[in-house]
Amino acid sequence: MNKTLELIKDIVSANNFVSGAIAIGIVLSIALGCNCGKNLDLANLAKNSNSTASNSSTTSDAVPSNPVVEGLVKDTMRKFRGAIRTKDFTELYNDASTDFQGTYTLAQVESAFKAYTNKKGVVVPILDKIESTDAEFDRQPSIRTEKNLNILVASGKFKTKPYNVRFDYEYVMRGGEWKLLKLIINIP
């Protein structure tokens, strides 16, 4: 995984937004799809929830409505925009799932999005436009199951100018709330 992070740093330092976003997506997909030697047992983490198992599974079995999913996506985008604006990803990181935090350090997240923070004068105005734009989902938001957990999948774009903002997010139910599990953002 260290070699992969070095590759991302090389790509990001070249200020190539598209390549950087693709590399970040690949790393996030690989890391979140495996234990990567960290002994991260998602099935056991689910047992540590404070809510009752029957209430949690019933709540997370149903796919939330598109307006609810769009609200989650926009909230994540607001936190991402704030992180880019201030170059401080603490709020986004702290609000993410413990699964995400167990895979990445705050420093790794900050480093992965350095190309965006370096170009915040261009990126932030584009992200500002998301508030007044509807999300266009590539496919209906859905629930997939992995390691006995229900994971909410949402991908699509916001038609903003001069560039569309593409997103590919996943959320996992923790403490009765959907928490960020996967974060891929692409601004050409």
Buried (B, 14 or more C-beta within 10 A) or exposed (E): BEEEBEEBBEBBEEEEBEBBBBBBBBBBBEBBEEEEEEEBEBEEBBEEBEEEEEEBBEBBEEBBEBEEBBBBBBEBBBBBBBBBBEEBBBBBBEBBBBBBBBBBEBEBBBBBBBBBBBBBEEBBEBBEBBEEBEBEBEEEBEBEEBBEBBBBBBBBBBEBEEBBBBBBBBBBBBEEEBBBBBBBBBBE
